[in-house]
Amino acid sequence: MTFDFPAPLLALESRAWEEIQAGRLTVATAHAVHQGVAEYAEASGVARYDVEMGLKQAVRHSEAAEG
């Protein structure tokens, strides 16, 4: 499944991924990502789990390709 995620949601997930890698993920960041995923899922009619997995893949896969 392919998604067209808005830039703010991609930025939130990127920030969360950076925080996870640094061992300092905050509740505020995690909550913001969760909220963004839930809103996107509801608006697009796609399961939240599928949106979350697609978002993680979009952010983490693009980072792996760059590195």
C-alpha positions, 0 to 999 in steps of 0.5 A: 500500500502506498501513502501520500503522507503530509510533510508535517506527519513525516517530520513528526515521525522523523523526529520520533525516529531520531529520538528513539535512536538517541534513546530519548523518545519523549511522551509528547513526541510519541503522542503527537505521532500517534495522534497524527497517524490516527487522524490520517487513518480516519481521514483516509479510511485506512486502518491505523496500523497500516498507516503507522507501518507505512509511515515508519517504512517511509521515514526509516527506509528513506533514511537507510537509502540516504546512508 
